[in-house]
Amino acid sequence: MSAGGFTSVNTGTAVDGNVLLVGEARAESAMDAAACIGCGACVAACKNASAMLFVSAKVMHLAQLPQGEPERKTRAVNMVAQMDKEGFGSCSNTGACEAACPKEISVKHIAKLSREILKSKACS
Amino acid sequence: MDSRIPAGDLQGKWTRCKFENKLVAPANRKKFTVIVVGSGLAGASAAATLAEQGYKVKVFTYHDSPRRAHSIAAQGGINAAKNYQNDGDSVYRLFYDTIKGGDFRAREANVYRLAEVSASIIDQCVAQGVPFAREYGGTLTNRSFGGAQVSRTFYARGQTGQQLLLGAYSALMRQYGLKHLELHAREEMLDLVVVDGKARGIVTRNLKTGALQTHTADAVVLATGGYGNIFYLSTNAKKSNATAAWRAYKRGALMANPCFTQIHPTCIPVTGDHQSKLTLMSESLRNDGRVWVPKAKGDKRPPSQIPVDERDYYLERMYPSFGNLAPRDIASRAAKRVCDEGRGVGSSGLAVYLDFADAIRVQGKETIETKYGNLFAMYEKITDENPYEVPMRIYPAVHYVMGGLWVDYHLMSNLPGLFVLGEANFSDHGANRLGASALMQGLADGYFVAPYTIGNYLGGTKLAPAPLSHEAFAGTLGDVKARIALLSKNKSGTSALEFHRNLGKILWEHCGMARNDAGLKKAIGEIKTLREAFWEDVFIPGSETNMNSELELAGRVADFMELAELMCVDALERKESCGGHLREESQTPEGEAQRDDSKYCYVAAWQYQGEGQPAKMHKENLVFENVKLAERNYK
C-alpha cells in the first residue's frame, strides 16, 4: 500500500465532495474493486503466488475515480514494482484467484492493470 | 476537573479554540514524538494527520496490519450535515439530533463541534478515493438512519466502515512510505507510563515473541475502541478489549459513564451456548424493512402464514412519525418488551421479524439487492435462511459503549498528555449513540480535532526529557511483569474464556437493557466472587515468552472483571432511566424511560483509589445553554 495505494492528499486540503462528479456506473465499478478485504486468499490460491488480483483491485479502484487520476501512472508502475520486489510471482491468467476470492473481485481488473502498465510505459 | 470548554456562543467555540491554541512551528514539530495506540478510524486518521503535520509518530496495533481494526466492520454509513438532499439539514440540526438522541447526557460544545466538522470528513474521504454511493448525475447520495428525519448518511454499499478505514489506512501507509511514522504491528499496550504526572510512554508486549518493551513520547493517544466485549456476547470483534483504557484508569485517568452501553436492535439472535460472538445487521436495513411480531402470544405459525391483520408492526404503531427508524435504544427496548410479553418469534422466542416483503414488492428485488446485497448474503450464510423470501429474525445485542475515558474539550484526559479518541472516550454520544455517528466521531477526532489540540499541548507545555532510563519506565515494566507472572502461576484450572462467559451472563442479566437496585447489588457481589475465583483458578497453557493467545485473553478478561464492577457501581448510582437503559424504578406510567434531569444531569467520572478501594465519583455538571431539555419523543 505504501508504494502508491493512496491519493496524495493531506488532511484539510480536500475540495467539496460534490465537486468531483462520478457517474453511478463508474462509482459502482470502482466500488467492485474497492471491496477487496486484503485477506490474501488470491495469493494462497495462485500456483505462482502472485498478488496480481490484490494489486489490480487497488489500482483499478483508484484508476476509475477522478481523485486517483493525478497519480494513476506512477501508482500502477510502483505498486507492481513493489510486488515484484517482495518476491510475489507473475500472473499466468489461470483465474484461481477469482475463484478463491470471498469478495468476488474479478480477474478483469488484472487485464485492466496490464493495460494501465502498458499505457504508462508507452506514454512516458 | 476542568472541561476547558471555550467561552462564548456555541457556533464560535471551535473557531476560537483553534485560534487561541498554541502552535508548534513546522521546523520544530519533528522534535516531538507522539505515540498512537490503535489503528482504527480514530487512530489511523490521527496518526496520518500528525505525521503530515511533521510530528514524529509511533503507531501501535495488536493486529498484524492496521487495516484489521474493528472499525472495518461498520456497515451502514457516516453522517454529515451536508444538506445535499435539500431536506432541511444543517449543522445545528445534526447537533440537535445527536444531543437529543443521546438523551441530553453529552456536552453541547463537543457535539456542536462534531456536527461542524462532519462535512469536512466527507470531503476528505472523497479526496482519498472512498467510493461513496452516487446518483446517476455523479453527485453523492444519502440514506436515512434512526433518530433523524433527514437523509444525511453517506455510504459505500454495506461496507462503509471498511472503505473509510481503507481511506485512513492509505493515508497512514503513505506517511509510512515517506518514513514519517513508525509502525509497530502485533504490539499490545499493557500499561501507561506516567512521569511527573504526565503521560509519557507505554509498555507493550510483542504478541509474536512475548517480549515486553517500553516506549517514550511527549504525548500518548489512545484510540483503542470500546469495551462492549465485556458482555462476552457482543457484535465487537473478539479481540476488542478494555485493557489500554483500564490501565490508563489505574494510572489516574478518570473513567466516565462506564454503564452507558448501546444495545443495537438489529442483530442476528443468539442460538445457544456454543456461540462466541454475535453479528450485526446494519441499522440501514430499517429504511426498507418493517419490524413486526404476531399479535397473539406464542403464535408459532411460520411468518408467511400470519395474515397482515394479525401482525403487530409495533414500531410503526408506537412511534408513527419515526416508525421503523426510531433510535436504537427505543427500538431495542421495544423489541425486549414484545418478547417479554411472549410474542417473540423463532425457537428461543427472543427475536422479532424484520420483513422486506413490502419493499421488494414496491421497489423490486434488484433495487433491494443493490442496497443491501452483501448484508442479505451474510445473513443467509449465518442463518441458512433467505431474507428475500422469509423475514429476517433480529434481536438486540451489545454493540457499542458510550462510556469511556473522561476527556475535556481538547480530548485530553485529566492526565496531561493523554489524549483519548473515538469510542475509547466518552465525549459525544451521551447515553445513546445515533446510527452512523461512530464513524463520524472517530474521524472527526482523528482528522480534525486531536491534531489541533495535541499541537496546543505540545506547544504550550514544558516537558522535561523522559528517557527510557527514567525510573518510571522500569517501575511500570516491573508491574507488567509481576502481573503476567501472577496470571501464569497456576498449573491447572479453568480457562479464561469460561470466566469471561460467566461474567458476560452476569452483566447481560443485571446491567443490560433493564436494571434495578437489587439486581445491580447482586451483580456486584457475583462479580467480586467470580473475580476471586478467576485469580485463584485461571489456567494459561503455554509459555509467556512466545505467542500465546490464552495469555492475551486472560489479561483482557482480568481487566474486564474490574471494569464490570465499576459499570455496575455507576449504573447503581444513576437512579434514572436514560438512553438505552431502563432503570426499572424510573418509568413513566406507559412504561417509557423516565429521565431525571434535576438529579442526574451530569457526567459521572470515576477515579481509581487503589486496589480494593471503592472508586471516587466526580461530577461534571452538564450545562445546556442552547437546547431545552425535553422528553425524547419519537411518536
Chai-1 contact restraints between the chains, C-beta under 6 A:
chainA,res_idxA,chainB,res_idxB,connection_type,confidence,min_distance_angstrom,max_distance_angstrom,comment,restraint_id
A,M1,B,M173,contact,1.0,0.0,6.0,A-B,restraint_1
A,S2,B,M173,contact,1.0,0.0,6.0,A-B,restraint_2
A,S2,B,Y176,contact,1.0,0.0,6.0,A-B,restraint_3
A,S2,B,G177,contact,1.0,0.0,6.0,A-B,restraint_4
A,G5,B,S170,contact,1.0,0.0,6.0,A-B,restraint_5
A,F6,B,S170,contact,1.0,0.0,6.0,A-B,restraint_6
A,F6,B,R174,contact,1.0,0.0,6.0,A-B,restraint_7
A,T7,B,Q128,contact,1.0,0.0,6.0,A-B,restraint_8
A,T7,B,G129,contact,1.0,0.0,6.0,A-B,restraint_9
A,V9,B,A127,contact,1.0,0.0,6.0,A-B,restraint_10
A,N10,B,E52,contact,1.0,0.0,6.0,A-B,restraint_11
A,T11,B,T49,contact,1.0,0.0,6.0,A-B,restraint_12
A,T11,B,Y447,contact,1.0,0.0,6.0,A-B,restraint_13
A,A14,B,D123,contact,1.0,0.0,6.0,A-B,restraint_14
A,A14,B,Q124,contact,1.0,0.0,6.0,A-B,restraint_15
A,A14,B,A127,contact,1.0,0.0,6.0,A-B,restraint_16
A,D16,B,D123,contact,1.0,0.0,6.0,A-B,restraint_17
A,G17,B,I122,contact,1.0,0.0,6.0,A-B,restraint_18
A,G17,B,D123,contact,1.0,0.0,6.0,A-B,restraint_19
A,G17,B,V126,contact,1.0,0.0,6.0,A-B,restraint_20
A,G17,B,L140,contact,1.0,0.0,6.0,A-B,restraint_21
A,N18,B,T139,contact,1.0,0.0,6.0,A-B,restraint_22
A,N18,B,L140,contact,1.0,0.0,6.0,A-B,restraint_23
A,L21,B,G138,contact,1.0,0.0,6.0,A-B,restraint_24
A,V22,B,R134,contact,1.0,0.0,6.0,A-B,restraint_25
A,V22,B,G138,contact,1.0,0.0,6.0,A-B,restraint_26
A,G23,B,G138,contact,1.0,0.0,6.0,A-B,restraint_27
A,E24,B,R134,contact,1.0,0.0,6.0,A-B,restraint_28
A,E24,B,Y136,contact,1.0,0.0,6.0,A-B,restraint_29
A,A27,B,P131,contact,1.0,0.0,6.0,A-B,restraint_30
A,A27,B,R134,contact,1.0,0.0,6.0,A-B,restraint_31
A,A30,B,P131,contact,1.0,0.0,6.0,A-B,restraint_32
A,M31,B,P131,contact,1.0,0.0,6.0,A-B,restraint_33
A,A34,B,P131,contact,1.0,0.0,6.0,A-B,restraint_34
A,L62,B,G129,contact,1.0,0.0,6.0,A-B,restraint_35
A,L65,B,G129,contact,1.0,0.0,6.0,A-B,restraint_36
A,Q67,B,A127,contact,1.0,0.0,6.0,A-B,restraint_37
A,Q67,B,G129,contact,1.0,0.0,6.0,A-B,restraint_38
A,G68,B,G129,contact,1.0,0.0,6.0,A-B,restraint_39
